């Protein structure tokens, strides 16, 4: 199996990366009597045609008979003819995968699959947010740094309850996601529900998003800082370039920022972790349903395997981000600073379907940290808990980064490390 194609993020999500759950429709099964008390039209079963039966493998003909009966009834009785056979097939595939009850196993139509590929390649058009469609409303997992979504102030947990004035109550979140999508330069108005606060509206101008997957800079006190925004095609190359520049300046310590990183390719996560972990150490385990377990080890040639470091995480750090952060925490390589991460502990494998009909993304395994922790639905607990207050956001303060610097300096100077920091009191 090609490990490079495995996706560590099924939440994936997004107005940029595809949503991790695709909800299907529903069927109504009642019959309505004809006006004036006329008798109802008797309904008879439609028998599959012989060519349909012959096209179905012999061992599956009994199982598939109701499918072909339903297919023929739609073509024979549905009021608006002709029906769209492609839409019927896509709907059948979508419903089949949805029946598994796994929000990360899903069908992607051709447009959605193209968006997935383009977003992991580092470019796409949209508002720039990872979203979750497995919730009641389309919900933001995290905005992409320097995106229109971030500029508009969207945050993890924001529920989109209306789009361009249309109430999204009862609307499939996947349909809502498609309404948010649009060409660069166009404007979308979103009504946001954030916690217990009153709903509010934001206008966002969609843009072409070019995602710099990894970048770095030097901070005060001779501390290097690296921000990793996604785990895509260019992440390993861009991270190496950033580390080469920073390590040449002989920093005393390193901060790796994985906040609001919704994940990406599993192989990219292994390559990123390998920059900070000595060769051969376990980065993660991949556990399959048949009991098979694959071990992923650090690849070697890491540029920052000895420097003291801490890692920033938050509720928008998901999947591939959690693979890296979990490995660094379990191996004692870094302290985690921030709040509990998203909790995405499964691996998906996308497979392209025939005749340009998109792809299916199937959950093939669960992953575990080096200490065999399964974080799915749980997340990673930081070593030093630091929350962001409303006042912090409004005044563009970053206490999580401040505490990361303080923690790193404490490590460098041999001082004790606190396990939590009090939430700052809002300034009058």
Secondary structure, DSSP 8 states (H G I E B T S, - for coil): --GGGEES-SS--TTTS--S--------------GGG------------HHHHHHS-GGGHHHHHHHHHHHHHHHHH-SSSS--HHHHHHHHHHHHHHTT--TT-EEE-HHHHHHHHHHHHTEEEES-EEEESSSSSEEEEEE-TTSHHHHTT--TT-EEEEETTEE-TTS-HHHHHHHH---TT-EEEEEEE-TTS--EEEEEE-EEEE---EEEEEEGGGEEEEEE--BSTTHHHHHHHHHHHHHTT--SEEEEE-TT---BBHHHHHHHHHTTS-TT-EEEEEEETTS-EEEEE--S--SSSSSEEEEEE-TT--THHHHHHHHHHHTTS-EEEES------EEEEEEE-GGG--EEEEEEEEEE-TT----TTT----SEE----HHHHHTT--HHHHHHHHHHHHHHHT----SB--------
